[in-house]
Amino acid sequence: MKKWFAVIGDPIAQSMSPEMHGRWFSDNGIDAAYIPVHVTSDRLGQAVEGLRELGCSGWNVTVPHKSAIIEHLDEIDPFARQMNAVNTVKVMEDGSLFGMNTDGIGFVRSLEEQFGNSGKEKNVLLIGAGGAARGIGYALVSEGYGPISCANRTLDKAERLAGELHAEAISIEEAEKQLARFGLVIQTTSVGMNFSAGGAPIDPSEIQAGTIVCDIIYNPLETEFLKLSREAGGHTMNGVGMFVHQGARSFQSWTGVQPDTKQMIDIITKKLGGI
Ligand code: ATR
């Protein structure tokens, strides 16, 4: 029987995952389909049962279901359990549902694909304290990055995340003043996304030239934050790589095949209007 995979979320129509996984299946000669499924929060449990019943082999989970899905799964990877977020489900041979999280490690792989190990041993400034920051923070700690400083508009959320990561919490104002001491700056908030009012969560113009500056947003390809950072001499990376690498980890866990991430980053960048 032809295998099939899915991504569930609300909204889901804008997801680029179907195109990405569809291409990887065909490039690797795997006879499988990947479809977007619109699932509202009140129907999540029924949707999971439906996917299982209909023989889905695995699926990605996106906003707003990453935490809520956990109670519907049979086993959770310890890392995803710590983060309280699952973005990938694999249906095991016995039919049980295994949840994992590839977002944070996807970010780190993308960082290393672009900059090698040069982000290591640097002071890290993590901006934002939501789900995305948590995933990236945990992955950075487990991959030996740091020391980490967490900055967020709402300081007590930064303090909570910093407590979990054994990091320090600082206010946005302090972070702005101290920018020169950070060699790796990672922007994880939604500020600057296409649908938001634009702007930047922090003014990066005081970074040191040569600082690695990442924004996990990929649409637009260059946020205002990234543009200002580049103009200040930063070496910048947008969120396309993280998106592709989280997908690649999911793909690998389902198929055992490591797909071509570099080619996919080029394809998506072009699709979003870049070169
Ligand atoms: P995600 O899962 O994408 O991380 P989230 O959990 O809702 O989403 O977290 C959103 C992050 O963006 C938070 O750090 C939030 O800051 P607050 O904790 O102060 O709310 C940050 N954020 C959202 N809008 C912002 C804005 N206009 N200015 C600064 N930070 C903002």
Boltz pocket constraint, residues with backbone or C-beta under 6 A from the ligand:
constraints:
  - pocket:
      binder: B
      contacts: [[A, 127], [A, 128], [A, 129], [A, 130], [A, 131], [A, 132], [A, 133], [A, 152], [A, 153], [A, 154], [A, 157], [A, 188], [A, 189], [A, 190], [A, 191], [A, 201]]
      max_distance: 6.0
